[in-house]
Amino acid sequence: MRVAFAADDENDTTRAVVALLVERGIEVVRPAGAEQAASGTDVSASWPDLGAEVGRAVVGAASWPDLGAEVGRAVVGGSADLGIVMCWTGTGTAIAANKVPGVRAALAWEPWIARGARLWNDANVLAMSLKRLAPDVAVEVAQAFLDTPAPDPDEAANIARLSELEQRPGA
């Protein structure tokens, strides 16, 4: 599995989520434009325990809208199977990711919400707050999202309707 991951800040919560991905053997995809932090500095050495490449995958780009959109593009473009975005509230990166046609980003703060987003909405990008979630909770949320492999077949018509609305917003 390949997961595009980006956050507009680095803290224990973002490090815990990336560690989960690495520990599970998931390839962490660096979205285009995420090589440098907002300050313009290379962040590759900021996560030495996880390796330089993972550090570059996490924090970067000039703004949270760019990060959300780039993760969305990675998922829709096929370079990642799923995406995870984090900003202070998680809302901004979710909104930005959802501007990319084909993305269904869901903001989740507990495992039940993350699981439901995959099951009932076929969410392909998970958004979380990096300020309001404790590291262990963020890991549980990410696990629930990643461990839900496919949407509930009973929701196929509703999920198809989302795609129709995306294609024809006035429909």
Secondary structure as UniProt FT lines:
FT   STRAND          2..7
FT   HELIX           12..23
FT   TURN            24..25
FT   STRAND          27..29
FT   TURN            32..33
FT   TURN            38..39
FT   TURN            44..45
FT   TURN            48..50
FT   HELIX           52..58
FT   HELIX           64..77
FT   STRAND          82..87
FT   HELIX           91..98
FT   TURN            101..102
FT   STRAND          105..107
FT   HELIX           111..121
FT   STRAND          125..129
FT   TURN            130..132
FT   HELIX           135..146
FT   HELIX           153..155
FT   HELIX           156..167
FT   TURN            169..170
//
